[in-house]
């Protein structure tokens, strides 16, 4: 039997592929729900993710899996409108004309940024269409140095730097240009007449997780089951010890896939991962009125959140009983930050106080419900030299034969974390297990 520690998307994907290859699997999930960061809240209609989700056109593996699970027709590709809030004004940045009209960069700034976005290096006067294909070449380059050299100082000061503040805070100067380039590539396809093309399932991501759980078989998944010990025998994995509400279970295993955060791997095996993670505080407001016209609003000033994402400007509000749904999102670099220390009520007061300042016409009484989710390890800090820190898929040389890793610290989640990366990580370990069997 192959034991899988973690019932998030990576663990489910690994189990699904291993079963398709004829292996006996069992998933042990410490929480009572499955899906990890894709867990949901209930609304008056469809369930909604606790943390905002959508797909980019570049995320091909999850699209293929959706087809395999019979959900291909349920994946909708829509325009996700983006804007930038600068000096009290919301600047749409979807079409070529809107980008051209953006007043906080010169025409030359926009040209150089546009070339970089298209993957074209024009520094030598002769366009180089392959300059940015090898992300690892920029793994040790600071973002500021890269952006200033490959675009302009104006692009960095007036466009990139505020975004980095919202994403990485005080750690922004530690992050590599490889992450920045990967982020540009990850965002994928854009219709210059309408905006960015993003994917979302009819009914949200819950039906996708449900279909994957059904494919694996609920009888092969145990929730409320915390793995507390992994033992080895003659340098090979031997057993898993699992705590449940019914007591302690011990399972003999041929292989183990740790599809969880690296601290879980360290607790079970002693393998230490040196990747730093940042936390997230994400609020979901249910409102009777819309706040803005855009889906994704980045913030240029020092706000107590990094972005505002009005989900029902992307997916029709009718799917949620007519309510408007707004995510308010912020990253934190450690538990000592004020935002992490605040109660949910304090977070709501601080955030909506800022929103009222930004949008004077906003009526706070339109907020009928507000929920806050927190995750201390929502994503990696993609610091320079990150690839030297990723956890190998196969830990035979580092821990014991039969131990594998498919969590957030795997290479599949580089240079940007995603649900697609979770599936890729699950597949990578499944393939390695199958090859050795």
N, C-alpha and C positions, 0 to 999 in steps of 0.2 A: 504494500500500500504506500502511496505517496501522500505525505501530509503537507498541507498548505496552510501556513500561518498568515491569516489575513483574508478577509472577504471583501476587499475593495476590488476595483476593476482589474488590477494586475493579477490578483489571486484567482478571480473568476476566469479570466482569460487563460491563465496557465492550466487551470483545471479542465476547461473546455477543450483545449488543444490536446492535452494528455489523454483525456477520455476518447477523443477522436482517433488517437493512436493506439487505443486498446488498453490503457493503463487504469488501474483502480486508484481513485483519488478521494481524499476527504479534506474539506476546508474547515478550519477552526477560526472563528471570528470572536474576538473578545466582546464586542458591542452586541446589542440586540438587533441591530439593523445592518444591512449589507450595502455596499456601494461606496464606502469611504466618504470622500469629499463630494460625491454625487448624491448624498442623502438629501431628503426633501422635507418641506413643510406642506401641510394641507392648505388649500384655498377653497373658495366657493365653487371652483371648477377643477381644472387640472392641478396636480401637485406641482410645486415649484422648488427648484434646487435651493438649498441653504446658502450655497456660494454660487455666484453667477456662472453660467456655462453657455458656451456655444462652440461650434466647430469651424475651423478654417478649411478652405479647399485643399490645403496641403496635408490634412490629416486623412490619409488614404486608408490606413489599416482599419480604423474604426468604421469607416464607410463600408469596407468589404465585409467586416463582421456583421454589420447591420443587415446587409444583403443576405448573408448566410443564415441569420436568425429570422428572416422573413420580414424585416422592418425597412427594407430599402425604400418602399413607397411612402413610408412615414417620415423620412428625412426630407425636410424642406430647406431650400436654399433661399434666403431672404437678404435684403439689403439692410445692413446695420449702420445707421447713420452715426457719424462721429463729429465731435466738435471740441473746441478748445476754449476754456473760459479764461480770458485775459483782461485785466483792468475793468471788470464789471460788464464785459461784453461776451456773449456766446458767439464764437466764430465757427460756422460750419466748415468742415474740411473734407467733404465727400467728393465733389466733382472737380474737374480741372479748373473750372471758372472760380469756384469758391477758394481753392488753394491759391490761385493767382491773385485773388482779392484780399488775401490775408495780409493785414497791414504791418505785422511785426517782424517781417523778414523782407529783404530786398528781392528784386527779381532774380539777381544772381544767386542769392541764398537759396531760393526755391529751385532754381535750375540745378544747382549742385546737389541739393537734397533729393530732388527727383531722380537724378542719375544714379545716386547711391541706392535709392529704393528699387530701381530697375536692375540693380546689380552691375552697373557700368562705371568703371573707373576712368575719369576724364582728366586726371592730373597731368598726364604727359602730352596732352593735346591730341593724342590718337586714342579713341575709345577702346578700352580693354574690357571685353565682355566676360572674361573668366577670372578677373582679379579676386572676386569674393566667393569663389566656389569652395575653397578650402578654409572652413571656419577655424580649424585648429591653428592656422598660421597667425591668427589674431588672438590666440588664447592668453598671451601674456602682455597684451597691449591695453593700456587704460582707455576707457571709452572717450574721455575728453581729448586725449592726444589723437585718437583715431578720427573722431568727428571733425576736429579742427583741421587736421591734415587732409582728410578726404572730402570735406565740404568746406565750411567756413566757420570763423569764430561766431558770426551772427547766428548760424544754425544751432550751434551748441548753446549759446547764451539764451536765445529767445525761443527755442523749441525743445531741444533735447534735455537740457539741464533741469528744468522744472518737472519733466516727466520722471527723470531719475530720482528727484527728491521724493516724489509720490510713491515710487516703486521700492527704493532701497534706503531712503533716508540718509542717515549718517554713514552708511556703508557704500554709498554710490561710487566713491572713488576707488573702491576695491574691485569693482565689477569689470569684467573683461569686454573688449570689443567683440569677441566671438559671440557673447550673449546678445549684444546689440544687433549684430548682423543676423544672427539666428532669429531674433525677434522680428526683424524686418521681413525675413524670408517666411517665417511661420505665419504671419498674418495673411499671406496668400493673395488670392485673386481680388482685383478691384475693377469695377465697371466705372470708367472715368466720366460717364454721363449720369451715374446714379450713386455710386459709392461702393463700400466694401461688401463682398458677398460672404455671408456667414450661414452656418447650418444649425438647425434645431429640429428635434423630433416632435411630431404631432403628439401632444401629451407630455412633452418634456423628456428628460433622460430617465425617468423612473421606468417607463415601459421597456426601454433598452436594457436596464439593469435586470428587470423582472424576466425578460426573455432570456438573458444570459444565465440567470439563476435557474430558470426552468430547463434550459439546455444542459446545465451541469447536473440538475436533479436536487431538489430540496433535501432529499434523504441523504445526500452526500455532503451536506453543509450543516455545521453545528454552530449556532450563535450563542452568545453568553458563555463562550468557551475560551478561556484565556490559557494560552500555552505558557507554562512556567518553567519548563526544563527540557533541554535537548541533550540526550546522552549519546556517546559514541562507544564503539567497541572495535579494537584493532584498527583505529584511524578511519573508521567508517561510521556513518550515522546509524543509530540503533533504535532509540525510542523517543517519543514525545510524551511529556506529562501535561495533562490538561485539567484545569480547574473549572467545574461547572456547578450549577446550583444543586446538583445531585451528588457532588463530591469530587474526588480525584480519579481521573482516568489515566491509564498508561497504554499507549499504542505503539506497537512495533511498526517501524517504517523502513522502507527501502531507500527513500530519498525524502528530503524536506525542502520545500520552497518557502523562504521567508519573504512574503509579499507585504511588507510593513515598513515603517520608518526604521532607520538604521539603529536607533536606540534599542528597538526590540531585538534586532540582530545581535547587538552587543550584549544585552542581558542574557540571551540564550547561548551565545557562543564565545563571548569575549572579544569578538572582532570589533575593532574600534574604527569608526568612520570619522574623519576630520572635517567633513562638510558642515558649514554653519547653515542653519535654517532660520528663516524669519517667520514670525507669527502673523495671523490675520484676524482682524475684527471686521465682521461683515454684517451689516444690518439690512433687514428687508422691511420696508414700509408699505403698508396697504393704504391706499389713498382713494378718496372719492373724486379727486381732480388730478389732472396731469400737472407735473412740475415744469416740464420743458418739452421741446419738440424733437430732441435728439435721443438716440439710444445710449451712446457712450460719450460722457463728457469728462475730458481731462481738465485738471485744474492747474493753472500756472502759478498761483500765489500760495503762500504758506497756510493752507487750510488744514483742519484737523482730520481730513480724509484725503485720499488720493484721487478718487473718481466717483462720479455719480452715474449709475447705469439704470435707466428707466426701461425695464424689461418689456413693458407693454407698449413701448414705441418700436419694438422689434417683433413681438408676438402679440396678436390682437387681444385686447382686454376682455373680449367676450369669452375667451377660453378660461377666464378666471372670475366668472360671475359678474363681469363689468367693472371690477376694481382695477385701479392703476397700481402697478407694483414697481417700486423703486429700490434698487440696491444702493447702499452707501458703504464704501469699502476703504479700508486702510490697512497697511502693513505695519507691523511693529518689529523692531530689531532685538527686543529682549523684554522679559517680564517686568523689568524695572520701569518701563515707559508708562507715563501717566495714563494713556488710553487703556492699556492692559489692566491697570489697577482700578479703573473706574467700574462702578456698577452699571448694569444695563440702562437704568434710568438716567444716570449721569451721562453716559455715552449719548443717549437720545437727546438730552438737553443741549449738550455741547454741539452735536452735529446739526441739529435743527436750528440752533441759534445762528450757526454759520450759514445754513441754507437760507434762512430768512434775510440775512444780510446780503447774500448774493442775489436773491430773487425777491425784491421788495413786494411784489404782488402775490407772493406765495401765502396762502392761508393755512397755518399750521393745524387748524381744526379739521382740515381735510384728511389728516392722518388718523385712520381708524384703528390701526394696529401696527406695532413695531416689535420685531423680534431680532435678537442679536445672537450670532454664532461666533465662536472663537476657536481658533486652532493654533496651538503654539508652534507647530511645524507645518505651515501651509505650503512652503516652497523653499528651495535652496537659495542661498546667496551665491550667485555665479561669479565668484571671485576669480582673479587671475590665477591660472594654474589649476583650475577646477578639474580638468580631466585626469590629473594625477591623483585626485581624491575619490573618484567614483569607485563604488564597490563592484568587484567582478561578479558576473552572473554565476560562474562556477567557483565555489570556494573550497574545492578539494585541496589545493595547495596551502590555503590559509587557515582552514578550520578542520575539515574532514571530508572524506569521499562521501558524496551524496547530499551535500549541503549546497543550496543555491539561493541566490538573492534576486528579487524582482521588485524591490521597493523604489521609493522616490530618489534614492541615491544611486540608481543604476544609470548606465550610459544612455538608455533609451529616453531619459528625461533631460537630456542635454541637446541643444542649448536652451530649451524652454520646457517647463513641465506641462503636461497635458493628459487628458484621458487617452488620447491616441498613444502617447508614450507609455502609459501603463499597460495597454494591450500589447504593445511591442515587447516590453520587458517580460510579460507573462509568456509570450510566444518564444522569446529567446531562451528562457530557461527550460520550457517544455521541449524545445528542439534538442537541447543539450542532453536532457534526461533520456529522451527517446533514442538518441544516437548511441548512448552508452548501454542501453538495455539489450 
